[in-house]
């Protein structure tokens, strides 16, 4: 197991973990590495306030930083595409469709040609 990856995971755990019972934060003193082998790690976290124990099971992986930038760009492209897509139909389109459907001489293909 890579020491830097484990250290980074523990630092992130300290920054982000909130006790599920009382929402308290933890420090290094509240974290015990119970088991670690290869890329797997089991961590016991004890809340300093309510003393509740939580078991965290994790895997540490190493990634190429360049691929993360590519993923970030792909996510941004998807967000941009999503914001450009028109969502739903408006009231006037529903009203017009209703009028068209009530017409006596309407063909299904006429609905798609408008």
N, C-alpha and C positions, 0 to 999 in steps of 0.2 A: 504494500500500500504506500502511495506517495505521501510523504509527510506534509508537503505544502498543500496538497489537496485536502487532507484531513484537517489541517490547521485552518484553512479557509472555510471549510464546512462548519467547524466549531465556532469560528468568529461570526459567521452568518447566522448560526443558530442563536447565539447570544443576542445579536441585534434584532432578530425577528420573532423569537419564540415568546408566546404569551401562555400562561397557565390556562388550561381549559376550564378550570374551576373558578379562579379568582382574577385572572387576566394579569397576574404579576409577571415581571420580567425575571430572567435568570442571569447568573454570573458564572464564571469558570468554576467556582467552588460547588455549584449545583449540578455539574455535568460529570458523569462517570462513563468512561468507555468500558462497556462490559465485555465486548468481544469484537475482534477485528481480524479479518483474514482476507487475503487477496483484495478485492474491491468492496467487500461487504463490511459493514460496521453496525453494531448495536450499541445504542447510547441510552443510559438511564438519566432522566432529568428529574430533579426534585425541586418542587416549588419552595422558595425560601419563606413564603408567607403561610401557605396552608399545608405544606409538606406532602402534597399529592405527588406521586411518582408517575412519570410517563415514559414509556419505552419507545424509542425511535429506532427504526430499522432503515438503513440507507445503503446505497451503493455509490461509490465514488467513481466517476468516469473522467477520462481525460479527453478533451476535444481540441481540435485545431482551431485556434482563434480566428483564422481567416474564414473558416466555414461559418462561424457565428455572425460575422459581418454580412456574409451572403444571405443568411437566414433573416437578418434584420432588414436588409433591403427587400427581400421577398415579402415579408410581413407588411412593410410600408406600402409596397405596390398593391397588395391585396386590400389594404385599408383605403388607398386612393381609389381603386376600382369600385369598392363597396360604396363609397360616398358618391360616386358618379352615377350609380344605378338608381333609376327612378323606382320608388317604393309605392306599390299599390296603385289604386286609381282614385281620381277625385270625384266629387259629387256631380259635377256637370257630365262627366263621362258615364256615370251610372244613369243619370236622367236621360241622356241621349240614347243609351243602349235600351232603356225601357221603352222609349218612343219607337225606336227601330223595331223592337220585338212585337209591339202592338200593331205595327203596320200589316195590312192584309197581303201585300205583294212582296214579302221579304223572303229571300233565299239565304241559307246559311252562309254561302260564300260572300254574300253582300256584307255581312258583319265584318269580315276580314279585309275587305277592300277599302274600307273607310279610313 
